[in-house]
Amino acid sequence: MQELQQAFQTINWGLIAPLILIQLVLMVIAVIDLIKIKDTNGPKWVWLLVVLFINVIGPIIYFIFGRRQNG
């Protein structure tokens, strides 16, 4: 337990916190969009797994490839 506390104290949170915030914002926006959008390229449940479990890049992949383009 002491090693874990020391590890958390040595982390530079000034660099890590913005990345965590970006990840959470992208994830929330992608999940909201996934719920609202009618059609996707593939099953919605697969895109939900991609968004939730592939850090940072998952929501980006969804917005590039998952959303069905109208037109």
Buried (B, 14 or more C-beta within 10 A) or exposed (E): EEEEEEEEEEEEEEEEEEEEEEBEEBBEBBBEBBEEEEEBEEEBEEBBEBBEEEEEEBBEBBBEEBBEEEE
